[in-house]
Amino acid sequence: MACAVVACCVALSAGATDARDARLLHAMFQDHAVLQRDQPIRIWGQAQPQQEVRVTLANRRVRARADADGRWKASIPALKAGGPYALSVVAGDATRTLRDVLVGDVWLCSGQSNMELPVWRSLDARAEIADASADSIRLFTVPQVGSTVPRETFGTPATWQIVTPETLRDFSAACFYFARELQKTIDVPMGLVSAAWGGSRIEAWMSDEALRATGGQGEALDVLAAYAEDPVAAAAAWGDLWARWWRGRDGAQVGDEPWLPSHPVRAGWRNAPPQLGAWERWGVPEMATFDGMVWYRATARLTARQAAQDAVLLLGPADEMDTTWVNGRGVGSTYGAGTPREYPLPAGLLRAGENVVVVNVLDTWREGGLSGPASAHALRFADGSTVTLGGWRYRVVPGEASPPRAPWQTASGLSTLHNGMIAPLGRYGLRGVAWYQGESNTGEGGRYADLLRGLRSDLRARFGADLPLLVVQLANFGAPPTAPIESGWADVREAQRQVAAEDARTALAVAIDIGDRYDIHPPNKQELGRRLARAALHAAYGRRGAASGPVPRSATHEGEAVRVVFADVTDGLVAHGGEGPIGFELCGVGRGTCRYATAELQGNAVLLRGRGMAGATRVRHGWADGPVVTLFDGAGLPAGPFEIEVGP
């Protein structure tokens, strides 16, 4: 028995030592890691307060001292590419030694679902995975965690991994194919850090400071700061901000405030099916293909004893975003089609008798609505009892609606993914960032350029002032138009083009010809990887040559025609599928003035003509969600979408 006790004590002691040793290094530093070459290597972790820390890497030795909170950081002098090395950290009797550490180039790959899309969903995935073997490429996937405040480390464990069929299968396809292509020219180890979240907006990836500098988000950021301390009070404040938007939107009517208990439920309100569920399945013709906003309203009758208890409002999943009120007070807002809602209610909100619950649901894609069964929607009280909501009615909001989104929503909020997935990276050394995002911001293309500049400045403030940024211009998606149209996707692409063109350390990867009109997630990530590698050679390594293919240099009047001259052309311009390229438009000053133009190739220029467009002031190319473009250069790179003014 005594031996068993001793053994148990030894095991507990060893476990405590292991945990203490593990904290010596931040979670970015593990076996198989890649550290950034040719710059001082920042290393940090946790020790005892004021404890001396000794760090050894590749025969370089440095010392550091932990501060009063136990945090320490050190800097190893710059190393050339190489390895594998051991990284050792000693603090008192605690030791941590990492094996198989390489020094090379580290790339952060970030954005939404097209960056997240795994190798198993890319072209020729079976062969790509079966043949996976690249010891000098290492993979690190940042856990998907949102946070209202910046985190120092990851929400769940994450590891550096060697490329094998098992590890590559679920890794970012765009990121891996990019590094594989880049390594053909830059023969050094590559460390790939994937931090991506499907459906995310750019604002979620920016810090509080960056968003405030960009402007227009101050009140929402104040609500987010309050949410970290008091979610219930912040939900009420957000309800007030949302209500202000509703009252000020186009077509708003004075007194139309559906969230208030006193709101008259008359014209426009209908009885909802008892089991709720996707409104496309209700058998209501006008709802069969409806994407947009619907108000729901239900009631719960309570006793005085029930109303006096602490309570939580339970709602089933809402597809895809809800904003919810109880008795006229905002109580919560959540984004996520598969996520049940639980909203704590403030004391004193409920009352004896009838209580009114109002849920605004916004759906922008496929099926929408409050999930059933009806029993999923209830008030739960402190004593464990529940009262199911009943008497559901609904009202459709006609037209498109773009309400503000609660700042704490993970993928569509403010700073949430920066706080949960970028802040934990600390100031880990990077060679650059590859960014593929924008689909979720196509409704606000006019603001996207400022946001992208803000993101770039934000990343450079954290990882280095000259950090290269590779931007994937949105791929084509949807049916090609039959006449010139306005396009939110084209607006975002133009913002991406402008931001890349203004900065020598930013480069564009054009993807307008490798999308899929039927799939927002085009599988040809191999070609995307090749174009990202080309952009990296230009922006990060200073190699000569075009970063992305033909780009417009000027547009000028030439008689009744307009001449567009292109730069960065390799081996001349070519038009596929016809004598001249298509996809060009000549435009006047206002919206709705664009007309398709006929185009004639003349060396590295295109001559455009359009009936009645001799006085055109703008040229557009590839201007649609899913345009068809046929103008390429001899290297097989497309001329991407653009809009430029016509000079004299």
Secondary structure, DSSP 8 states (H G I E B T S, - for coil): -HHHHHHHHHHHHHHHHHHHHHHTS-TT--TT-EEESSS-EEEEEE-STT-EEEEEETTEEEEEE--TTSEEEEEE----SEEEEEEEEEETTEEEEEEEEEEEEEEEEEESHHHH-BGGGSTTHHHHHHT--EEEEEEEE------SS--SS-SS---EEEE-HHHHTTSBHHHHHHHHHHTTTS-S-EEEEEEE-TT--GGGGS-HHHHHHH-S-HHHHHHHHHHHH-HHHHHHHHHHHHHHHHHHSTT--TT--TTSTTS---TT-EE--TT---GGGS--GGGTT--EEEEEEEEEEE-HHHHTS-EEEEE--EESEEEEEETTEEEEEEE-TT--EEEE--TT---SEEEEEEEEEEE-SSS-EE-S-GGGSEEEETTS-EEE-EEEEEEEE-S-------TT-TTTSSSHHIIIIIGGGTT---SEEEEE--GGGGGGHHHHHHHHHHHHHHHHHHH-TT--EEEE-----S---SS----HHHHHHHHHHHHHHT-TTEEEE--TTS-BTTBSS-S-HHHHHHHHHHHHHHHTT---S-SSS-EEEEEEEETTEEEEEEES-SS-EEETTSSS---EEEE-SSTT--EE-EEEEETTEEEEE-TT-TT--EEEES-SSS----EEETTS-B---EEEE-B-
